Every structure is written in structure tokens, then in C-alpha cells.
Amino acid sequence: MRPRVRWSVTLIAVIGLVVCAVVVGGFLLTMVNNDLPWEEGLSAGSYYKAVGSAYSGGFVAGFFFSFFLVLLAVVIAAWFDARRDRRVAADPVPAAETGGKVVAYRR
């Protein structure tokens, strides 16, 4: 992964994580404060639909939060791999340490 692509994907992942965290936080506040829309004249079916709508919104936000978290983890792993490869290329194994075997680089 090229550095420009890596930074672009990192930016997308961080923005997505922030947005999803805000939405999940709003969902949790709605549940904690019991702010679901409920009026005395509404039927039980209407109440269950409101609860289902709130939970589905929280589920979708949580799903995308985990998606952006995995995206960020992949970018970080690619960055560590590129960093390790640069270090290995800069530090070849001396022939005396290989015991006569041909070794291209150190892991």
C-alpha cells in the first residue's frame, strides 16, 4: 500500500469511526434516558415499532463502527509490514551468521 493511499484510507477510517461513535453514543443515551417516542394514546404496536427502529439504528451504527475499526487495523498492519520490510532491506544478514547458508534477509 502506497503512503498516499494509506493516509487516505486512515483519514476515511478515522472520520467513519468518529461519526459511528457519535451515533452509537446517541443511541446509548436514548436508551439510558428512555427517550423513545411514547404518548399515552399510542398503541403497544407503535411503541414496539419505535423500539425496533431505535435498536436497528444502533445495530447499523455498531456494525459500521466495527467495519471502520477493522479498516484502520488493516492500514496499521500494512504500515508495520512496510516498516519491517524497509528495516530488513537496510540490515542484511552477515555471511558469518548464516553458517554457510544463503539467506537474503533477517526476519
C-alpha positions in Angstrom: 0.0 0.0 0.0 1.5 3.3 -1.0 1.8 6.0 1.6 -0.7 8.4 0.0 -3.3 5.6 -0.2 -2.5 4.6 3.4 -3.1 8.1 4.7 -6.3 8.5 2.6 -7.7 5.2 4.0 -6.6 6.2 7.5 -8.5 9.5 7.2 -11.6 7.8 5.9 -11.4 5.2 8.8 -10.9 7.8 11.5 -13.8 10.0 10.2 -16.0 7.0 9.9 -15.1 5.9 13.5 -15.9 9.3 14.9 -19.3 9.5 13.1 -20.2 6.0 14.2 -19.1 6.6 17.8 -21.3 9.7 17.9 -24.3 7.8 16.5 -23.7 4.8 18.9 -23.4 7.3 21.8 -26.7 8.9 20.8 -28.3 5.5 20.7 -27.0 4.7 24.1 -28.2 8.0 25.5 -31.6 7.4 24.1 -31.7 4.0 25.8 -30.3 5.3 29.1 -32.6 8.3 29.3 -35.6 6.3 28.0 -36.3 8.9 25.3 -38.2 6.7 22.9 -41.3 8.4 21.5 -44.2 7.3 23.6 -47.5 9.0 24.1 -50.5 7.8 26.1 -52.7 7.5 23.1 -50.3 5.3 21.1 -50.9 1.6 20.8 -48.4 -1.0 22.0 -47.6 -1.9 18.4 -46.5 1.7 17.8 -44.3 1.6 20.8 -42.7 -1.7 19.7 -42.0 -0.2 16.2 -40.3 2.8 17.8 -38.2 0.5 20.0 -37.3 -1.7 16.9 -36.4 1.4 14.9 -34.1 2.7 17.7 -32.4 -0.7 18.1 -31.9 -1.2 14.3 -30.3 2.3 14.1 -27.9 1.3 17.0 -27.2 -2.0 15.3 -26.3 -0.4 12.0 -24.1 2.2 13.6 -22.3 -0.5 15.6 -21.8 -2.6 12.5 -20.2 0.3 10.7 -18.1 1.2 13.7 -16.6 -2.3 13.7 -16.1 -2.1 9.9 -14.1 1.2 10.2 -12.2 -0.3 13.1 -11.1 -3.2 11.0 -10.3 -0.9 8.1 -8.0 1.1 10.5 -6.4 -2.2 11.8 -5.6 -3.3 8.2 -4.0 0.1 7.5 -1.9 -0.1 10.7 -0.8 -3.7 9.8 0.2 -2.7 6.3 2.2 0.2 7.8 4.0 -2.2 10.2 4.7 -4.6 7.3 6.2 -1.9 5.1 8.3 -0.6 8.0 9.6 -4.1 8.8 10.5 -4.7 5.1 12.4 -1.4 5.0 14.3 -2.4 8.1 15.1 -5.8 6.7 16.3 -4.4 3.4 18.6 -1.9 5.2 20.1 -4.6 7.6 21.2 -7.7 5.6 22.5 -10.7 7.5 26.3 -11.1 7.5 27.5 -14.3 5.9 29.2 -15.4 9.2 25.8 -15.6 11.0 24.2 -17.9 8.4 26.6 -20.9 8.9 27.3 -21.1 5.1 23.6 -21.0 4.1 22.4 -18.3 1.6 20.0 -16.1 3.5 18.6 -13.0 1.7 17.4 -11.1 4.8 16.7 -11.3 8.5 13.1 -11.8 9.8 
